[in-house]
Amino acid sequence: MQTIFIQVKCDLGQAYKVAEVAIETVEQVSEVHSTSGQFDLLLKCYLDDGEDAGHFVTERIQTVPGIKDTFTMITFKAFT
């Protein structure tokens, strides 16, 4: 399983709606956090091994209504 984080910039006034839609309709999204700074939301997503992160972001995340821009971080190892 691969973990990616996606920072999301939303259209004005749409952050809460985008968060709701993402968590309810995209099964790979495990958590959504509101953030300060250049981006409005941070999505934590778990992808199956071999699943293409680029296709996932462009086809499943960037198509959510109200999303203006994204920045994706691919992770390597989780430390506990």
Secondary structure, 3 states (H helix, E strand, C coil): CEEEEEEEEECCCCHHHHHHHHHHHCCCEEEEEECCCCCCEEEEEEECCCCCHHHHHHHHHCCCCCEEEEEEEECCCCCC
